[in-house]
Amino acid sequence: MIPAPFDYEVAESVDHARELLASREDAKVLAGGHSLLPLLRLRVFRPSLLVDVGRIEGLSYVRDAGSQLAIGALTRHHDVATAPLLQEHNPLVSYAAGLIGDPQVRHRGTIGGSLAHADPASDLPAVLLALDAEIEIAGADGIRTHTAADFFRGAFETALAPGELVTEIRVPKLSAEHIWSYLKFHRRAQDWATVGVAAVARRNGGVSEPAIALVSMGATPLRASDAEAAWEAGDDPGAVADHGTDPPSDTNGSAEFRRHLAQVLVRRATEQAGGDR
Ligand code: FAD
C-alpha cells in the first residue's frame, strides 16, 4: 500500500528535531526507516509530519566512556557490529548486531531506532537488558537516563514520550573474566528471532553476576531470573528458562514451541558462553 500523505523535514540537530517534533502532535521520528516505513505503508501510522533525524551530525559513534562504551543513537547496526571498541570491550553487542536481518537492513537500521521501535522480537533490546545498559533520552526538560529494564514498557511501548529522542546508549566494558553468548533461532537466515537468548556472567572459579535475557518470550525483552540463579548455583538453567515468561503464538511458532526453544537455547547459551561461537 501507499502511505497516507505526510510532510517531511530534515532535522539539523537534536534541538532542531525536538522543535520540529513539538510543532505537530502526530509527528514521527524517521531514522533508518526500516521499521517505520513498512508501518506507514500499512497505514498503521498516519503521521502528518516525518522528522528525519538520519542526517544529524554527531549522533553516530562508538566512544570510550571510562568503564562504559557510549553508542550514538544513529549508529547503524553494521557500524555497531564492526566497531573495534565494541569488538574489544563488549563483543556481545557487536556480535548480536551482526545477526540482525541482512546486510541492507544492517546498513540502514539504527540502534536508537531498534530500541525506540521496541519490537519484542528484536535482538538488541534483550542484549542491552542483559547488560543493564543505560539509554539516554532528550526530552522537553533536557536529558534523562533510563535503565534498559525501565525503558521497555510493553510490545512497541517504551519510556519515550511523544516528541522525545533516544540520543545515546551506554554499555559496560566487559573484563577478561566475562563470558557471554547470544543465540537466535529463526527459520530463515535474515529473519527476526522466534526466540533469542543473551547470556553474560563473570567466571572466576564459579559463575557470578549472571544475566540472561530472552527475545520473543513476552511483550518486552525479559530477564530469566530463575535461570540466572540456576546458572550461578551450577544447576541446569535450561530447565527453568521459561519461568515467568508469556510467549506469543504466531506464524513463527506456538507458545509451547517457544517455551521449548527457550529451554534449549538457554542451556546451549550458558554452555557456549566463553567457548567457541
Ligand atoms: P525507523 O524505522 O526509522 O524507526 C522505528 C521507530 O523508532 C519509529 O517509530 C521511529 O519514530 C522511532 N525512532 C527511530 N529512531 C528514534 C530515536 N533516535 N529516538 C526516538 N524514536 C526513534 N531487527 C532485529 O532486531 N533483528 C532482525 O533480525 C531484524 N530483521 C529485519 C529484517 C527486515 C527485512 C527489516 C526491514 C527489518 C529488520 N529488523 C530486525 C529491524 C531493523 O533492525 C530496524 O532497522 C530497526 O528495528 C529500526 O531502526 P530504524 O533506524 O530503521 O528505525
Residues whose N, C-alpha, C, O or C-beta is under 5 A from the ligand:
A	BS01	FAD	K28 V29 L30 A31 G32 G33 H34 S35 L36 L37 A73 L99 I100 G101 V105 R108 G109 T110 G112 G113 S114 A116 H117 A121 S122 D123 L124 E164 L165 V166 Q190 D191 W192
